Amino acid sequence: MMSKHCLCGICDQEKQEGIHLYRLFICKQCEQKIIQTEPKEVQYHYFVKKLRNLNQMTFH
């Protein structure tokens, strides 16, 4: 059986495992980083910026 790889909307790498939120794919590794990141961390703002793409994608 052939595995499907998708481009992660957070890390921009092709990965096999992850979740799809509307049209945005988030790999398993990025999903875990998002869940574990505290709002006071610098990386939190990076994730917020990337997830804003989800909002823009749903209206086009």
Rosetta blueprint (number, residue, H / E / L):
1 M L
2 M L
3 S L
4 K L
5 H L
6 C E
7 L E
8 C L
9 G L
10 I L
11 C L
12 D L
13 Q L
14 E E
15 K E
16 Q L
17 E L
18 G E
19 I E
20 H E
21 L E
22 Y L
23 R L
24 L E
25 F E
26 I E
27 C E
28 K H
29 Q H
30 C H
31 E H
32 Q H
33 K H
34 I H
35 I H
36 Q H
37 T L
38 E L
39 P L
40 K L
41 E L
42 V H
43 Q H
44 Y H
45 H H
46 Y H
47 F H
48 V H
49 K H
50 K H
51 L H
52 R H
53 N H
54 L H
55 N H
56 Q H
57 M H
58 T H
59 F L
60 H L
